[in-house]
Amino acid sequence: MNPTNLPANDAQLISLLERIETVEGQEADLRADKKTIYDEAKSVGYDTKMIRWLIRMRKMDKDEQAELSELQKMYSKAAGL
């Protein structure tokens, strides 16, 4: 992009940059909070892989869950499990 095509409003650019930086900081805080929760779950004996799987499943609708379950059965059978 040619610098002459940039909008002339420096204040707006600074505002946008600051807002993005704020959100990035919030994302980092949320990742740290999420890690703390998983650590807590692990410390009381829960399997964090299963918790992650359950969270993925809870995001799916019932049809998606049923389809995934059927695929799991098919693949397990094919693998001799």
C-alpha positions in Angstrom: 0.0 0.0 0.0 1.3 3.4 -0.9 1.7 5.6 2.2 -0.1 8.4 0.4 -3.3 6.2 0.5 -3.3 6.0 4.3 -6.2 7.8 6.1 -5.0 11.0 7.6 -6.5 10.5 11.1 -3.6 9.5 13.3 -5.8 9.6 16.4 -8.1 6.9 14.9 -5.1 4.7 14.1 -3.7 5.0 17.6 -7.2 4.2 19.0 -7.4 1.1 16.9 -4.0 0.0 17.9 -4.7 0.5 21.6 -8.0 -1.4 21.3 -6.3 -4.4 19.7 -3.6 -4.3 22.3 -6.2 -4.3 25.1 -8.0 -7.3 23.5 -4.7 -9.1 23.2 -4.0 -8.6 26.9 -7.5 -9.8 27.8 -6.9 -12.9 25.6 -3.7 -13.6 27.5 -5.5 -13.2 30.8 -8.3 -15.6 29.7 -5.8 -18.2 28.6 -4.1 -18.0 32.0 -7.5 -18.3 33.7 -8.4 -21.4 31.5 -5.0 -23.0 32.4 -5.7 -22.4 36.1 -9.1 -24.2 35.8 -7.6 -27.1 33.9 -4.8 -27.3 36.6 -7.5 -27.3 39.3 -9.4 -30.1 37.5 -6.2 -32.2 37.2 -5.3 -31.6 40.9 -8.6 -33.1 42.0 -8.2 -36.1 39.8 -10.0 -35.3 36.5 -8.5 -36.2 33.2 -8.1 -33.0 31.3 -8.2 -34.7 27.9 -11.6 -35.9 28.7 -12.7 -32.5 29.9 -11.5 -30.9 26.7 -13.4 -33.6 24.7 -16.6 -33.0 26.8 -16.3 -29.3 26.1 -16.0 -29.9 22.3 -19.0 -32.3 22.5 -21.1 -29.8 24.5 -20.5 -27.2 21.7 -22.1 -29.6 19.1 -25.8 -30.1 18.5 -27.3 -33.5 19.1 -27.1 -34.5 15.4 -23.4 -33.7 15.3 -22.9 -35.7 18.5 -24.7 -38.7 17.1 -22.7 -38.6 13.9 -19.4 -38.4 15.7 -20.5 -41.3 17.9 -21.4 -43.4 14.9 -18.0 -42.6 13.3 -16.2 -43.5 16.4 -18.0 -46.9 16.5 -17.2 -47.5 12.8 -13.5 -46.6 13.2 -13.1 -48.6 16.4 -14.7 -51.7 14.8 -12.4 -51.3 11.7 -9.4 -51.0 14.0 -10.3 -54.1 15.9 -11.1 -52.4 19.2 
